[in-house]
Amino acid sequence: MKKATPQQVKDYWDKKIEESLARKRRAAKRDGVTGKTICLMINNHKKVAGLHVFVGFHRRIVWTSEQAKKGYVGSFEYEE
């Protein structure tokens, strides 16, 4: 990858992501389960974590999107 062009690097990672998502979908189908994407957004300064849960596997979720708003579960305070 050291000598790859920016487009080659992008293509490489796009392929890797698609392969990963395909493996997850196959495994979920094989095992008869529904996959979930769980994200924990941590604000270490305020000691608050925001939890988002999405059904299925996703390549990218824009955090200002309607999808992100629907997946929001809540914010939780924590201590170190």
C-alpha positions, 0 to 999 in steps of 0.5 A: 500500500506504500506505493499505491495511489489514493484511489487504489487505497480507497478501492482496497479498503472499500473491498475489505469493508464489503467482504467483512459485511458479507461475512457478517451477513452470511454468518447471521443468516447461517446462525439464524440471528439478526445482526446489530451494530452497537456504537458507544460515543464517549465524551471523556471530558464530560464523562458521558457516553451516548449509546446507539443501536442499529439493526443489521450491519452498516458500512457507514452511519452519518451521525447527524442523519435520521438513521442515527437519531432513530438508533439513539438509546440514551446517554449515560454518565460514568466514572473512571 
